[in-house]
């Protein structure tokens, strides 16, 4: 509740407007976001489905290319006529070298894929041509063709299954036979028939590596962390493209959890292309839409809020100006005034405020002048008390020096006395320079050194860079006089005068090795309404605070039997 009460008046006016504005903007923003995300997801789904179709078409292009090779053999009637004759000898050799082998060689060069072409012939009058490398994948070396007699495979299971499944003449079938599964290959099988006589001539087997056939299947075309699978008719993984591993390491049940499944059938092969899309792929697009919607909503809310604040500020500016002026009064600035046009209630408040400020400023000025006059009167009273006594003692010293005929000391004493009074008067000014104040103190010390002779030793440590700064006059001599009156401890006394600049202030230190004082005495000296002891020190402290502020003045540090350090701090002012 306290925080609500501390909100400025202008913001209280605009707060309901801003809240209603935010509700409206958030409602519109959420609706736009939901609609945009739904449309974006549908578009992303269509794009991915289109990519799958492209992969399907690329695979279909490869399979059609292989099927054309098989069909070129099936529909080669001149080759059929040559293969149906069982003539031995020269005819078989000529048919092999001039017809069959060139035809097979041309078919190998028809495609860029690395394939293996095997021809199984019913006519055993043609010799067999094959390679003896059954232990390794034949497609790892180069393109090649082989010619076998059909009787080699008549008892093999995969060949008999062609008749069981009812494969029709002229139709081809993709199937992994013999060593295809171990080698990662697949074969296109097509019966070679004598169309005119309706008799079987043989079998055409075109073998290709699965990875060559499916090289367009790449998960990176879909998106990072996606997975592409090729499944056969039994639902087994034939090929996998995934950042997680190969086909043997893919768990389809686990993979489907939390992912979008898209699929495309691979006609001809009888397989299926599946894509598992992680939700993060959609989330990235949704996050982009969310950011844009948020930016637009925030931008709209900001612009409208600024307009509302401007309208509210137009009405609350006068009240805020009154509040600022009151705060300025609280901080001590009584020169603040309010200027309003018109004659409404706020203008009347401003008039009363200005009248109050003027009255307060007059009262403060009168109080300040009275206090200043009081301190100056005290200073003059102090000088009136000090000067006759000091002058009487000095004149007595001059008389003695004249009697003893010590002209040199007499000359110095008269000269320093004249300088002392000249600097004390300072043409009636309250302020002087630090350099003149130090000269005044040195003149006083010079007179006292003649009086005390070798019993008094004074040392100076003065920063020459502070001499032109301004200070109130007569702040050092009372401190030195106080040391000479109360600090004697034995036959001799040492005094050190230090003047340094420290950041934005000037520090004076009057250090003696005298008798010192206890903490209770120090408190009495610095107490504003304390006893008469230390009146000169207290007067200096109050005058410095009056001219410079409470952050400046006199501090005393002392220990009995060791000595005293009086520190005076004034502001740096030219």
Secondary structure, 3 states (H helix, E strand, C coil): CHHHHCCCHHHHHHHHHHHHHHHHHHHHHHHHHHHHHHHHHHHHHHHHHHHHHHHHHHHHHHHHHHHHHHHHHHCCHHHHHHHHCCCCCHHHHHHHHHHHHHHHHHHHCCCCCCEEEEEEECCCCCCCECCCCCCCCHHHCCCEEEEEEHHHCCCCHHHHHHHHCCCCCCCEEEECCCCHHHHCEEEEEEEEEECCCCEEEEEEEEEEEHHHHCCCCCHHHCCCCCEEEEECCCCCEEEEEECCCCHHHCCHHHHHCCEEEEEEEECCCCEEEEEEEEHHHHHHHHHHHHHHHHHHHHHHHHHHHHHHHHHHHHHHHHHHHHHHHHHHHHCCCCCCCCCCCCCCHHHHHHHHHHHHHHHHHHHHHHHHHHHHHHHHHHHHHHHHHHHHHHHHHHHHHHHHHHHHCCHHHHHHHHHHHHHHHHHHHHHHCCEEEHHHHHHHHHHHHHHHHHHHHHHEEEEEEECHHHCCCEEECCCCHHHHHHHHHHCCCCCCEEEEEEEEEECCEEEEEEEECCCCCCHHHHHHHHCCCCCCCCHHHHHHHHHHHHHHCCCCEEEEEEECCCEEEEEEEEECCC
